Amino acid sequence: MDKLTAIRYFCLAADTLNFREVANQQAISPSVITRLINELEDELGEPLFKRNTRNISLTSFGEQFLPQAKQWLTDSEKLFQAGKKAADLAGVVRITVPAWRENDRIVSELMTALEAYPDIVIDWREDMMKLDMVRDRIDIGVRVGLETNPDFVVRKVVEIGDLLLISPKLLAKLGNPQDLDDLQRRFPFVMPINASTGKPWALYLNEQTTLTPRKPAFYSVDNYSALQVILAGKAVGLINDFQAKPYLVSGELVQLFPEIQIDKWQLYLYRPYQTITPPRVLKVFDLLTEIFRKVFGEGK
């Protein structure tokens, strides 16, 4: 038995004292009304109506039960309205992003864009490790990879390239490397650490070339810390183009072997496949796409 429907039909029948009139209002057969009322009475263990071929009236139990039934319908309606509000442009949207300096600007622009949606609450998680979408209840993620993840709804934002960088200070000290073999053999390197494994990432350039430096000088999970070591003239390293751009323009860094093709990485937003995705998540997904394309696409 659909108890919610049965209670609603009982309340309508109690107000009209006419099963056929209720059936006409609801565009259903009178037998459906009769069946549901009978099932409700069986469930309650008490008759709700006294009926004969000409008249219908509430029993004493029915009179006592009616205000409780109406209150239950009212409470149910409020519950569904609250659920509908939460499913609209209100509620929490959980986002996981890498720990980037650009996040300050991204959060600022997102908060500005959300001024029109004051009931949306952002739960912002900066984490270099990929959080579990189910366990951590993540709605939207941001990642960089050679290929997007086919297990999620993915929105590609922009391609990001790595650049092989050195400071003029270190270049003057060690001289120009003759080739990649010379670079790997003589030059100190910053080595990025995979936060999930605790081991260094391979310095991947393309399908044919992966660097294996002989002189690691600095290990870090943080690209910005590695960038400071390169700027200080202590090592060579691979840094994202959007992070390196201002230092290349100022002359604080020099790109090594610009003629070598380094494969691009995809910067993308993703969200889990769901039968129903709340409108607030879709709205933030769209807003973040615009903001990320603006922040990371400048100058490309």
N, C-alpha and C positions, 0 to 999 in steps of 0.2 A: 504494500500500500504506500502511495505517495502521501505521507502524513501532512505535508504543507498544503497540498491541493485539497485533501480531505477536510482539513480544518477551515480552509478558505470557503469551500462549498457549504460546510456546516454553518458558518457565520452568515453567508448569504441566504441560506434556507431559513435560518432562525429569524432573520430580518423580514423576509417576505412570506414565510410560512407557506411556500408554494414551490415544490420541487420542479414543476414544469416551467415556471417562470425563470428560475435559476438556470435551467437547462437552455432556455431560449436566449438568455443573456450571454451565456458562455458558448453558444453555438455548438452544443453537444447533445447527446441523447439523454432523455430523462432517466433511462436505466443506468447510465453512468453515475448520475447523482445518487440514485438509490443504492447502487452497489457500494460506492465509497462511504456513504453514511452508514450502511450496514457494517462495513469493515471497521469503521471508526468505533462504532458501538461495541463490536466484538473486542476490539483492542482495549477499550475502556472498561468493559465488563458491566456497562450500564446503558439503558436505552436513553437516547437524547430526545426523541420525538414520540408522541402518541399519534398514531395514524389510523384512519379508516378510509373508506372510499370517497368520503366527502370532506373530511376535515383533517387538519394537522395542527398540533400544538407542541410546545416544549414540555418535557417532563421537568420535575423539580430539579433533578440532576442536570438536565440540559440548561435550565436557567442559571444554575450555579457555575456550570462549565463555560457558558458563553462569554462572560467578561475575561476569564482566563485565556480563552481561545483568541479573543480579539487582541489582548495584550501580547500574546505570543506572536500573532501575525505582525503587529506593529514592531515588536523587537526584531523579528526576522527581516522585515523590510529595512530597518535601520542598519542591520548587519550587512545586508547586501549593498546598501547605499555606501556604507563605509568601505566595503570591499571594492566597489566600483570607483570610489574616489581614489583609493590607494592604487588602483590599476590605471588611473588616468595620470595626469601630470602632477603627481604628488607621491612622496615616499622616498626611500633611500635607493641610491644607485652606487654600487660598489665598483671601484676602478683600481686596477693595478698597473703601475707604470715603472719603467726603469728609473733609477735615481739620476736624473739629468738636471743640470743647472737651468735648462730651458723650462723646467716645470714651474718655476716662479711665474714666468710670463704666461704659460698655458693655464695655470690655475686662475690667475688674474683675469684673463680673457674669458675663461669659462664662467667665472662668477658674474662677470658683467653680462654675458649672454643669458644667464639664468635669472637675471633681475625680473624678467617677464614671467618667470615660473617660480614664485617664492616658496612653494610647497615641496620642491624637489630638494632633497638633501644628498650631498656628495660624501661618500666614504672613500677617501683617497689613500691608497697604499703604495708607497714607494719601496720597491723590493727588487733586487737584482735577480732573485730566484723566481721562477714561474709559479705563482700561487695556484692551488687547486681550485678549479672553477666551482666544484660542488661543495667540498669541505669548507672552503673560505667564502663561499657564497658570492663569488665575483660575477658581476654583470658584464663588465667590459675590461678587456686587457689591451696592452700596447706592447708590441714586441718588434725586434729586428731579426731577420733571418734571410738566408738565401732563398728559401721557399716558404710560402704561407702554409699554415696548418689546415689540411683538408677537413679536419674534424670540427671546425668552427665556421660560423658566418664571418667572413673576412672582408674588410674594407682596406684596400691598398691606399697608402697615403702618398709616399714618395720613395724614390730609390736613394739609398745612401751609399756613398763610396768611401772606402778607407784610403788614406794617403800615407806613404812612407816618408816620415819627417825627421829632420835633424836641425839643430840650431846652428847658426853661423859660427858660433864659438867652437863647437865640437868639430865642425867641418874644417875649420882653419887648423885645428890641432891634429886631426888624423888625415886630412887630405881627402880628395874625392875618391870614393870607392871605384875600383876599376870595373867591377861587375857584382852580381848578387853573391857569388861565392866569396869574393873579397869582403863584401859587407858582412856576411855571416861570420867570417873568420876573425876579422879585426875589430869590429865595432861592438860596443856594449849595447844591449837592448833592454827595453822595458817589456815585460812578459805579462799579458793579461791572464787572470785566473778565472777559471770556470767556478762560479760560486756553488754550483750543485755538486761538483766532485772535489773541489779544492786543488785541482791540478791545472797546470797552464794550458791555455788554448793553443792549438796550432796556429802559426802565423800564415794563414791561407791567403794566397794572392789570386790564384786561378786554378783551373783543373790540372795544369801542368806544373805549377810552382807552389811549394810550401816552404817557407823559410825555417831553418833550424839553426838559430844563433848559437855560437860557441861561448859567448860571454854575456849571460843574463846578468843585468845590473839592478833590476827593480821588478818586484812582483806585486800585482795589485788587482783587485776586482773592480776598481774604480778607474775609469778612463780619464777622468779629470786629474786624478793624482798622477797618473802616468804622463799626462800632458805637461804637468809642472816639472817633472823630471827631465823631459825632453827640452823644455824651455830653459832649464837651468844648465843645459849643455852636458848632461851626465849620460845620456843614452839616445839611441835611435828607437823609433816605434811606429806602429800603425795606429792612426787616429782617424775618427770619423771626419769627413770633410766639413760638416757644419760646425764642428768644434774647432777645427783648424783654421777655417777661413780668415778670421780677424788677424791671426798671427802671421799668416802668409801675406796678407795685405800690408801689415806693418813691417814686414821683413824680419820678424823675430824667429820665424821658422822658414826652412827651405825644403821643398819637395825633392826627394831622391827618385831617380829613374821614372820621371813622368811619362816616358814612352811605354812603360810596361803596363799592360792592361790588367787592372785589378777588378775582380768581379764585384758587382754591385749587390747590396743587401736591400731587402724589402723592409721598409717601415710600414707596419700595418696595425690597424685596430681589429679586434676580434671579439665576438660574443658567442656564447654557447647556443647550439640549436635548441629551441624550445617550441612546444606546441603553441604556447601563448607567450609572447614577449610584451611586457607592460609598455604602454606608450611613453612613460617617462624614460625608460631605457633607450627606446628608439630615438627619442628627442635628444638625449645626451650623446648618443652614438653619432648622430648627424652633426651636432655642434662641435664635438671633438674632432670629427673628420675635417671640418672647415678650419678649425684652429690649428691642427697639426699641419695641414697643407700650407697654411700661411706661415707658420713658424719655421718649418723645416724646408719649405720649398723656395724661400726667399734666395734669390741669387742663383738658382739652378736653371 
